[in-house]
């Protein structure tokens, strides 16, 4: 049975003075998803930008949904703009595609691979995205080495 998406309109809010944005989830996550804490979701913004993330309580009485800079850029929207949101609970396992050259580096550094495997989906995704966004081959090589070093130092993200 496919669940009906939850739809609402929301105003993009700024988090303090940071370049960070969110929308308030106007329903009870506890009633809808039977969860008090974080709820993994798949969202569609303005019927055109897909996003996988979480509804979270950030010292607030209600759940919020983070809007990344990348999503805002794709939507061409910013703080104060209204967006339409359609979301469903995300029950699929979250996996990160890792290119062969990155797997090779992990093979040479099993301790870093073990630590990487214990990280959240979001942290893994950030590391791999950072490496994949390198435009020059030498930048990619440098980032792979730096990632191993950062993981071994206990850094969760880039």
matplotlib code that plots the C-alpha trace (Angstrom):
import matplotlib.pyplot as plt

x = [0.0, 1.4, 1.0, -0.6, 2.0, 1.5, 1.2, 1.5, 2.7, 5.3, 7.5, 11.2, 12.7, 16.3, 18.1, 19.5, 22.0, 23.4, 22.9, 20.7, 17.0, 14.1, 10.3, 8.1, 6.2, 2.6, 1.4, 2.1, 4.9, 3.9, 0.3, 1.3, 4.4, 4.1, 7.6, 8.6, 12.2, 13.6, 11.6, 13.3, 11.4, 11.4, 10.2, 9.2, 9.4, 7.3, 6.7, 10.2, 13.0, 13.3, 15.1, 15.8, 16.2, 14.6, 12.0, 13.7, 13.0, 15.7, 14.9, 11.5, 7.9, 7.4, 9.4, 11.3, 12.6, 16.0, 16.3, 19.8, 21.5, 21.5, 17.7, 17.1, 19.3, 17.4, 14.1, 15.5, 14.0, 15.3, 14.2, 10.6, 9.5, 6.7, 7.1, 4.9, 6.0, 4.9, 6.5, 6.3, 8.1, 11.3, 11.5, 14.1, 17.6, 19.9, 23.0, 25.8, 27.3, 31.1, 33.2, 35.9, 38.8, 37.4, 36.8, 40.5, 41.6, 39.3, 40.8, 44.2, 42.9, 40.6, 40.4, 39.1, 36.6, 35.3, 34.8, 33.2, 30.8, 29.6, 28.8, 25.3, 24.0, 24.3, 28.0, 28.9, 27.0, 28.8, 32.3, 31.6, 29.9, 32.9, 35.3, 33.0, 32.7, 36.4, 36.9, 40.6, 42.0, 44.7, 42.0, 40.1, 43.3, 44.0, 40.5, 40.6, 43.7, 42.3, 39.0, 41.0, 42.9, 39.8, 37.9, 40.8, 40.8, 37.2, 35.7, 32.1, 32.0, 33.8]
y = [0.0, 3.4, 6.1, 9.4, 12.2, 14.8, 18.2, 21.7, 25.1, 26.8, 29.9, 29.4, 30.6, 31.5, 29.8, 32.7, 34.7, 31.6, 30.8, 27.9, 27.5, 25.4, 25.1, 24.2, 21.0, 22.0, 18.6, 16.3, 13.9, 11.8, 11.4, 10.9, 8.7, 7.5, 9.0, 11.8, 12.2, 12.3, 11.0, 10.1, 11.5, 11.9, 15.3, 17.0, 20.8, 22.9, 19.7, 19.8, 19.3, 15.9, 15.6, 12.9, 14.1, 14.1, 15.9, 16.9, 18.7, 21.3, 22.6, 23.5, 22.4, 21.3, 19.4, 21.2, 20.2, 21.6, 23.2, 22.9, 25.7, 23.3, 22.8, 26.5, 27.2, 24.7, 26.2, 29.8, 30.6, 32.1, 33.2, 34.5, 32.7, 30.3, 26.7, 23.7, 20.6, 17.0, 14.4, 10.7, 8.7, 7.2, 3.6, 2.6, 1.8, 4.7, 3.8, 5.9, 4.9, 4.8, 4.9, 2.3, 4.6, 5.6, 2.0, 1.3, 4.0, 2.4, -1.0, 0.4, 1.9, -0.6, 1.3, 4.4, 2.1, 0.7, 4.2, 5.4, 2.4, 3.4, 7.0, 8.2, 8.2, 12.1, 12.1, 9.4, 11.3, 14.5, 12.9, 11.2, 14.3, 16.4, 14.0, 13.6, 17.4, 17.8, 19.1, 18.2, 14.6, 15.9, 17.6, 14.3, 12.5, 15.1, 14.9, 11.2, 11.4, 14.2, 12.2, 9.2, 11.5, 13.3, 10.1, 8.7, 12.0, 11.4, 14.2, 13.3, 15.5, 17.9]
z = [0.0, -1.0, 1.5, 0.4, 0.6, 3.3, 1.5, 2.9, 2.0, 4.2, 4.4, 4.3, 7.6, 8.4, 11.2, 13.3, 11.3, 9.5, 5.8, 6.9, 6.2, 7.3, 7.1, 10.0, 9.8, 10.6, 11.8, 14.7, 13.7, 16.7, 15.4, 11.8, 12.1, 15.7, 16.4, 18.8, 17.5, 14.0, 11.1, 7.9, 4.9, 1.1, 0.1, -3.1, -3.1, -5.6, -7.5, -9.0, -6.5, -4.7, -1.3, 1.2, 4.7, 8.1, 10.1, 13.3, 16.6, 17.1, 20.6, 19.2, 20.1, 16.5, 13.8, 11.1, 7.7, 6.7, 3.3, 2.0, 0.0, -2.9, -2.7, -2.4, -5.4, -7.5, -6.4, -6.9, -3.5, -0.3, 3.2, 3.3, 0.1, 0.1, -1.1, -1.4, 0.3, -0.4, 1.8, 2.8, 5.4, 3.9, 4.9, 2.3, 3.5, 2.8, 1.0, -0.6, -3.9, -3.6, -6.7, -7.2, -6.7, -3.3, -2.4, -3.2, -0.7, 1.9, 1.1, 1.8, 5.1, 6.7, 10.0, 8.2, 6.3, 9.6, 11.1, 7.8, 7.9, 11.4, 10.3, 9.5, 6.0, 5.9, 6.9, 4.4, 1.7, 2.5, 2.3, -1.0, -2.5, -1.6, -3.4, -6.4, -6.8, -7.4, -10.9, -11.4, -10.9, -8.5, -6.4, -6.2, -5.1, -2.4, -1.1, -0.9, 1.3, 3.3, 3.9, 5.3, 7.6, 8.7, 9.4, 11.4, 13.4, 14.2, 12.1, 11.1, 8.0, 5.6]

ax = plt.figure().add_subplot(projection="3d")
ax.plot(x, y, z, "-o")
ax.set_aspect("equal")
plt.show()
